[in-house]
Amino acid sequence: MGWFKLGGKKNAEGEAMPEAAAVADAPPADPFEGLEERELPESLADLFLVMEEHLNEIELEDIRHVVETLKQPPPLVEKLTSGLDDPDQLKEAILSSPTLSADVLRVVNSAAFALTSPISSIEHAVTYLGTTMVKGLILQSAVTQVLKFETDVQKAAYMRIWRSSYVASSAAQVYAQLLRFEHPSVHATRALLVNIGDLALLSSRPETAAVYAPKTSLLDRVIGQQQEVMANSAVLSSLLVRQWGLPEDLYHSIRQALRPLAVAPVENDRSDQELREDVSLYLACRLGDAVAYEGLKDVTDFTWIHREEPDYHFLPAYAKKADLGALVEPFEERKNARRVQQIINSFGG
């Protein structure tokens, strides 16, 4: 026992306790200590986050024209938001549509994935990529059928938006499992759809492609969106979800998606559980952005807690209020990192 140093603390019988045991009894350090009181960046202080209720009827009509770019999707998309988590059910649903099957195989075998050997069947795709990723491919297929991108800049922006969404969806599922949320796949679907309004904006206003350039921050994109259409991705995506007739809880979650960027926790009136869900979704999306816009290659390098950029300013305070200490370093556990890293490796470059 020579590695123990006997010292001041004693047990109930008055015997000296090993220092290591005394340390183990100490309360864990607060990972958020001091971070929740950081000075507000000027760029963030100047931001007014537009919500749907801030818009007049003329502004809403303009936004409706944007979201109408994405017409009603195939019925299968509605099923994605409420089920198809079983691999066999998902495979059968895809195979029921020859066009969809061909689209999924085309996308997964495209240069974006850079697979070393081709995937030749839907069963192989579901097994290799997992249900969350394949559900994203179905949504991408449905969206691609109605959107047109004419320039290389638009097409590159389109792929960055999808790349961010795929990674965020995978991360959201991991976070939901760690936090013991009911139905983790629901949270993965929310992350997959949170950027859907960006695609409509990019298609209807080609000049906004610059908003989605590499190295742009979330704050930069929100400012650019609001300058262009007096709205942002949360407004656009939530209105689109409602237009598609998808579940109301999905609409309410997505409309809140940007509040952790711009609203201090003390000013956020969401319930405790809603706050936990909102912040875990926001954090998953920041990981997606780190891959798509910053070039992150290794999920274990995503250490958000000490980042000083405006996108992360309120996160420590939110994480402390919502008791999200489990999300400080979730990918230190190999089992948590494996699926997210696979998505990054497959679709991250």
KOLTOR-658415 format. One line per 8 residues: number of its first residue (from 1); for each residue x, y, z of C-alpha. Coordinates in Angstrom, 2 decimals. Example, Ala and Ser with C-alpha at 12.3 -4.5 7.8 and 13.67 -1.06 7.14 Angstrom:
// residues 2
1) 12.30 -4.50 7.80 ~ 13.67 -1.06 7.14 .
This chain:
// residues 349
1) 0.00 0.00 0.00 ~ 3.02 2.27 -0.35 ~ 1.31 4.49 -2.92 ~ -1.16 5.80 -0.30 ~ -0.20 8.79 1.78 ~ -1.76 8.69 5.27 ~ -2.90 12.03 6.55 ~ -5.41 14.21 8.35 .
9) -8.80 12.52 7.58 ~ -9.88 9.67 9.87 ~ -12.59 7.09 9.61 ~ -15.33 6.31 12.16 ~ -12.93 4.21 14.25 ~ -10.42 7.06 14.38 ~ -8.01 5.43 11.97 ~ -6.19 7.51 9.40 .
17) -7.72 7.27 5.92 ~ -5.66 7.04 2.73 ~ -5.53 10.38 0.96 ~ -6.88 8.76 -2.20 ~ -10.02 7.68 -0.33 ~ -10.46 11.17 1.11 ~ -10.31 12.65 -2.38 ~ -12.87 10.15 -3.60 .
25) -15.29 11.36 -0.91 ~ -14.92 15.00 -1.97 ~ -17.75 16.46 -4.11 ~ -16.95 16.49 -7.84 ~ -15.63 19.73 -9.25 ~ -18.21 21.92 -10.99 ~ -17.18 21.90 -14.68 ~ -19.15 25.12 -15.26 .
33) -17.69 27.13 -12.37 ~ -17.01 30.72 -13.45 ~ -18.00 30.10 -17.07 ~ -21.64 31.12 -16.70 ~ -20.65 34.71 -15.80 ~ -18.62 35.51 -18.90 ~ -18.94 38.99 -20.38 ~ -21.47 39.17 -23.20 .
41) -19.75 39.62 -26.60 ~ -20.74 42.85 -28.35 ~ -21.77 40.98 -31.51 ~ -24.21 38.91 -29.48 ~ -25.49 41.89 -27.51 ~ -26.48 43.52 -30.81 ~ -28.49 40.50 -31.99 ~ -32.28 40.55 -31.94 .
49) -33.44 37.00 -32.49 ~ -36.54 37.05 -34.68 ~ -39.34 34.68 -33.68 ~ -42.48 33.94 -35.67 ~ -44.59 36.14 -33.34 ~ -42.41 39.17 -34.14 ~ -43.39 39.15 -37.80 ~ -46.25 41.08 -39.39 .
57) -48.49 39.55 -42.02 ~ -46.51 40.97 -44.96 ~ -43.24 39.54 -43.58 ~ -44.91 36.19 -42.89 ~ -46.22 36.07 -46.44 ~ -42.70 36.63 -47.77 ~ -41.42 33.76 -45.63 ~ -44.25 31.49 -46.73 .
65) -43.09 32.00 -50.33 ~ -39.65 30.78 -49.25 ~ -40.86 27.64 -47.49 ~ -43.27 26.81 -50.31 ~ -40.14 26.07 -52.35 ~ -40.25 22.72 -50.56 ~ -43.60 21.30 -51.57 ~ -45.33 18.54 -49.65 .
73) -42.85 15.65 -49.35 ~ -43.62 11.99 -50.08 ~ -45.74 10.25 -47.38 ~ -42.69 8.29 -46.22 ~ -41.17 11.47 -44.75 ~ -44.08 11.74 -42.31 ~ -43.45 8.16 -41.22 ~ -39.82 9.04 -40.50 .
81) -40.86 11.50 -37.80 ~ -42.95 8.98 -35.89 ~ -41.24 5.64 -36.36 ~ -39.26 3.40 -38.70 ~ -36.59 2.89 -36.03 ~ -36.50 -0.85 -36.53 ~ -33.97 -1.69 -39.28 ~ -36.26 -4.27 -40.88 .
89) -39.22 -1.87 -41.00 ~ -37.00 0.85 -42.47 ~ -35.64 -1.52 -45.10 ~ -39.14 -2.63 -46.12 ~ -40.34 0.99 -46.36 ~ -37.48 1.92 -48.67 ~ -37.90 -1.15 -50.83 ~ -41.58 -0.31 -51.32 .
97) -40.41 2.53 -53.59 ~ -38.02 1.59 -56.39 ~ -37.24 5.27 -57.02 ~ -36.38 5.86 -53.37 ~ -34.26 2.70 -53.24 ~ -32.28 3.87 -56.26 ~ -31.84 7.36 -54.77 ~ -30.57 6.04 -51.44 .
105) -28.05 3.75 -53.14 ~ -26.98 6.55 -55.50 ~ -26.33 8.98 -52.65 ~ -24.56 6.51 -50.38 ~ -22.26 5.46 -53.24 ~ -21.54 9.04 -54.31 ~ -18.22 10.80 -53.95 ~ -19.46 12.50 -50.78 .
113) -19.12 9.22 -48.86 ~ -15.89 8.10 -50.52 ~ -16.53 4.46 -49.57 ~ -13.72 2.01 -50.24 ~ -16.21 -0.58 -51.53 ~ -19.71 0.07 -52.92 ~ -22.94 -0.60 -51.05 ~ -25.12 -2.65 -53.35 .
121) -28.29 -3.25 -51.33 ~ -30.64 -1.36 -49.01 ~ -30.07 -3.99 -46.32 ~ -26.32 -3.35 -46.52 ~ -26.90 0.42 -46.35 ~ -29.06 0.14 -43.22 ~ -26.62 -2.25 -41.55 ~ -23.54 -0.19 -42.40 .
129) -24.87 3.33 -41.82 ~ -27.56 2.74 -39.18 ~ -31.20 3.79 -39.17 ~ -30.56 7.44 -38.24 ~ -28.28 8.04 -41.22 ~ -30.49 6.19 -43.69 ~ -33.55 8.14 -42.54 ~ -31.53 11.25 -43.36 .
137) -30.80 9.90 -46.83 ~ -34.53 9.37 -47.38 ~ -35.22 12.96 -46.41 ~ -32.39 14.19 -48.62 ~ -33.80 12.22 -51.53 ~ -37.26 13.74 -51.02 ~ -35.88 17.28 -50.79 ~ -33.57 16.87 -53.79 .
145) -36.56 16.00 -55.98 ~ -38.04 19.50 -55.59 ~ -35.02 21.78 -55.05 ~ -32.81 23.13 -57.81 ~ -29.29 24.44 -57.30 ~ -27.68 26.01 -60.32 ~ -24.24 27.16 -59.16 ~ -21.32 25.32 -57.62 .
153) -21.46 27.68 -54.64 ~ -25.09 26.73 -54.03 ~ -24.34 23.03 -54.35 ~ -21.42 23.27 -51.93 ~ -23.59 25.13 -49.41 ~ -26.30 22.50 -49.84 ~ -23.85 19.73 -48.96 ~ -22.53 21.61 -45.90 .
161) -26.08 21.96 -44.57 ~ -26.71 18.23 -45.00 ~ -23.33 17.30 -43.55 ~ -24.07 19.33 -40.44 ~ -27.54 17.78 -40.15 ~ -26.31 14.19 -40.43 ~ -23.65 14.62 -37.74 ~ -26.04 16.56 -35.48 .
169) -28.67 13.84 -35.82 ~ -26.23 11.13 -34.81 ~ -24.95 13.21 -31.88 ~ -28.49 14.07 -30.74 ~ -29.30 10.38 -30.47 ~ -26.20 9.78 -28.33 ~ -27.03 12.75 -26.09 ~ -30.64 11.59 -25.70 .
177) -29.47 8.14 -24.63 ~ -26.99 9.58 -22.12 ~ -29.69 11.82 -20.64 ~ -32.22 8.98 -20.62 ~ -34.74 10.83 -22.76 ~ -37.68 8.80 -23.97 ~ -37.46 7.81 -27.63 ~ -33.92 8.99 -28.55 .
185) -34.77 8.60 -32.24 ~ -37.25 11.48 -31.90 ~ -34.38 13.76 -30.89 ~ -32.27 12.48 -33.78 ~ -35.11 13.39 -36.15 ~ -35.37 16.89 -34.68 ~ -31.68 17.46 -35.35 ~ -32.09 16.14 -38.88 .
193) -34.91 18.61 -39.62 ~ -33.66 21.68 -37.77 ~ -31.81 22.96 -40.87 ~ -34.50 22.12 -43.41 ~ -35.50 25.79 -43.72 ~ -31.92 26.64 -44.74 ~ -32.37 24.46 -47.80 ~ -35.56 26.26 -48.79 .
201) -33.86 29.63 -48.35 ~ -30.82 28.52 -50.35 ~ -33.04 27.32 -53.19 ~ -35.35 30.34 -53.34 ~ -32.61 32.97 -52.77 ~ -29.41 31.79 -54.51 ~ -27.53 34.86 -53.29 ~ -27.73 33.51 -49.71 .
209) -25.22 30.78 -50.57 ~ -22.48 33.04 -49.16 ~ -24.17 32.81 -45.74 ~ -23.21 29.11 -45.68 ~ -19.57 29.52 -46.66 ~ -16.85 27.60 -44.80 ~ -15.82 29.07 -41.43 ~ -19.08 31.00 -40.98 .
217) -20.43 30.86 -37.45 ~ -24.01 30.26 -36.45 ~ -24.25 33.90 -35.40 ~ -23.01 35.01 -38.83 ~ -25.59 32.83 -40.55 ~ -28.46 34.06 -38.38 ~ -27.52 37.69 -39.03 ~ -27.28 37.00 -42.78 .
225) -30.63 35.20 -42.84 ~ -32.43 37.94 -40.93 ~ -30.98 40.61 -43.20 ~ -32.23 38.70 -46.23 ~ -35.76 37.64 -45.21 ~ -36.39 39.09 -41.72 ~ -36.32 35.55 -40.35 ~ -33.84 32.81 -39.48 .
233) -33.48 29.07 -39.89 ~ -35.57 28.29 -36.78 ~ -38.52 30.30 -38.12 ~ -38.19 28.86 -41.62 ~ -37.74 25.25 -40.48 ~ -40.60 25.31 -37.97 ~ -43.01 26.85 -40.50 ~ -41.98 24.23 -43.04 .
241) -42.55 21.41 -40.52 ~ -46.02 22.79 -39.83 ~ -46.72 23.17 -43.58 ~ -45.82 19.50 -44.02 ~ -48.28 18.54 -41.28 ~ -45.61 16.91 -39.11 ~ -46.13 16.45 -35.34 ~ -46.67 19.64 -33.31 .
249) -43.98 18.73 -30.78 ~ -41.50 18.81 -33.67 ~ -42.71 22.29 -34.63 ~ -42.39 23.60 -31.06 ~ -38.93 22.11 -30.57 ~ -37.50 23.50 -33.82 ~ -38.95 26.99 -33.29 ~ -36.89 27.16 -30.06 .
257) -33.70 25.89 -31.69 ~ -31.81 29.22 -31.68 ~ -32.75 30.54 -28.26 ~ -29.63 29.10 -26.55 ~ -27.63 31.30 -28.93 ~ -29.30 34.60 -28.08 ~ -31.33 34.32 -24.88 ~ -29.82 33.99 -21.39 .
265) -31.14 31.04 -19.35 ~ -32.75 33.36 -16.77 ~ -34.86 34.87 -19.58 ~ -35.88 31.52 -21.06 ~ -39.33 30.42 -19.87 ~ -39.19 26.82 -21.11 ~ -39.85 24.04 -18.59 ~ -36.93 22.12 -17.07 .
273) -37.42 19.11 -19.36 ~ -37.95 21.27 -22.43 ~ -34.78 23.16 -21.58 ~ -32.79 19.95 -21.33 ~ -34.07 18.89 -24.73 ~ -33.51 22.32 -26.31 ~ -29.93 22.59 -25.08 ~ -28.96 19.04 -26.03 .
281) -30.36 19.70 -29.53 ~ -28.46 23.00 -29.77 ~ -25.23 21.33 -28.66 ~ -25.67 18.48 -31.17 ~ -26.09 21.08 -33.91 ~ -22.90 22.83 -32.86 ~ -21.03 19.56 -33.28 ~ -22.57 19.20 -36.74 .
289) -21.43 22.72 -37.60 ~ -17.94 22.04 -36.27 ~ -17.66 19.21 -38.81 ~ -19.36 20.95 -41.74 ~ -18.05 24.50 -41.38 ~ -14.86 24.17 -39.32 ~ -13.50 20.90 -40.69 ~ -13.53 18.91 -37.45 .
297) -12.32 15.37 -38.18 ~ -12.30 13.67 -34.77 ~ -15.35 13.76 -32.50 ~ -13.15 13.53 -29.40 ~ -11.69 16.93 -30.31 ~ -15.09 18.58 -29.82 ~ -14.51 20.27 -26.45 ~ -17.19 22.94 -26.32 .
305) -17.18 24.02 -22.70 ~ -14.28 26.49 -22.86 ~ -14.95 27.87 -26.33 ~ -15.27 31.66 -26.31 ~ -17.07 32.24 -29.63 ~ -20.52 33.83 -29.38 ~ -22.19 30.60 -30.56 ~ -21.12 29.00 -27.26 .
313) -21.48 31.96 -24.91 ~ -24.61 30.90 -23.02 ~ -24.00 27.15 -23.21 ~ -22.22 26.68 -19.84 ~ -24.97 28.56 -18.01 ~ -27.64 26.55 -19.81 ~ -25.84 23.27 -19.19 ~ -25.54 24.06 -15.49 .
321) -29.19 25.10 -15.17 ~ -30.37 22.02 -17.08 ~ -28.00 19.64 -15.26 ~ -26.22 18.55 -18.42 ~ -22.85 17.67 -16.96 ~ -23.04 14.34 -18.80 ~ -22.55 16.24 -22.08 ~ -19.28 17.95 -21.14 .
329) -17.08 15.11 -22.45 ~ -19.51 12.45 -23.71 ~ -17.23 11.14 -26.44 ~ -14.46 10.07 -24.08 ~ -16.48 6.86 -23.92 ~ -15.62 4.89 -27.03 ~ -19.12 3.44 -27.39 ~ -20.58 6.97 -27.52 .
337) -18.06 8.16 -30.08 ~ -18.23 5.19 -32.44 ~ -21.41 5.97 -34.38 ~ -20.83 9.73 -34.57 ~ -17.26 9.18 -35.74 ~ -18.49 6.79 -38.42 ~ -20.79 9.49 -39.79 ~ -17.95 12.03 -39.71 .
345) -15.66 9.60 -41.52 ~ -18.32 8.74 -44.10 ~ -19.77 12.15 -44.73 ~ -17.54 14.65 -42.99 ~ -15.18 15.78 -45.69 .
